[in-house]
Amino acid sequence: MKNILFTGAGGYIGSHTAFTFLSNLDSNITVIDNLSSGFIENIEFLKYKFKDRISFIKLDLSNENEMKDLFKNNIFDAVVHFAASLIVEESTIKPLLYYLNNTKNTLALINLCIEFGVNKFIFSSTAAVYGEPKKIPVSEGTQLMPINPYGNSKMMSEIILKDTSKAYKNFNYVALRYFNVAGALSQNEFRNTKYGLGQRSKNATHLIKIACECATNKREVMSIFGDDYNTKDGTCIRDYIHIDDLALAHLSSYEFLQNNKQSEVFNVGYNNGYSVKEIINKVKEISNIDFKVLNASRRSGDPANLVADNSKILSLTSWKPKYNDINYIIKSAYDWEINLGK
Ligand code: UDP
């Protein structure tokens, strides 16, 4: 049976994608994660559901010797690379951490793929590579001009992938530029058990997660970071995609790499923009809880408007989003938050 290496599948997107791969493919998965921001609970859930089709090694990508042994001891059909630092504001304070964790570790991983002949690579990139795009929705051909170290660290990794695939003809990659992801696993056979998958967070920074924490009484108050942007209501606009659809985009990318010996970059979003105020109001409406919201100053590194032109992934891959509905996404995140308990 084929074995696929997942880095960082203890995290939110990686764990849901592992679930999607194992549910749809006849393959095994090896997960490596240093558990710095990932959760052992996610790995335990995957093991409970898929038994020995998934194996887990606690390993940091910067550990060169152990990484090399991993590639020596396994034959991987593909690498799906999630492990990264991903908080925009933190990246403005600790840029070197982001260049080490995101760019340097990705370079080392690609290097191992070349050395050991692993020729399919799926990379978690981000809409942050666009910076402040002039034209919305933004398409993949737009010039990349990140405005924070997080976006820079991912853009550099994309450049490394591009140059590598040009030089090594057998090596192909898909870079997925994620827009804003939210929600929890829709397959709800695990609701109200200790198992399940959704967004866990040691210190949440994401808008829908934070608003759901307010609606479930885990937080007393939240802030709107800036209401003086040049947008319809002054707050930032984002394209929110359901986690299951984002996970499916990885599966479609894997199939794309199997069927086409070519590399591509795809936006993954719905081409729908919602403002921070609209999202907060929807969380209040769906939960029927009127929590307290303050106005605060802008958060460093935030672009005003990011909405995906998703026509490329829709036309070149088999990806068919199932949950393009902001009410469903918020309900999914809210139900999960209730289920998580205190
Ligand atoms: N945001 C906010 N209050 C919060 C969290 C986020 O106003 O408590 C805003 C943030 O400034 C941005 C948008 O919500 O404009 C989405 O932020 P998030 O961190 O969810 O995702 P990002 O777009 O930074 O990846």
Residues whose N, C-alpha, C, O or C-beta is under 5 A from the ligand:
A	BS01	UDP	V88 T205 H206 L207 I210 M222 S223 I224 F225 C236 V276 R299 D302
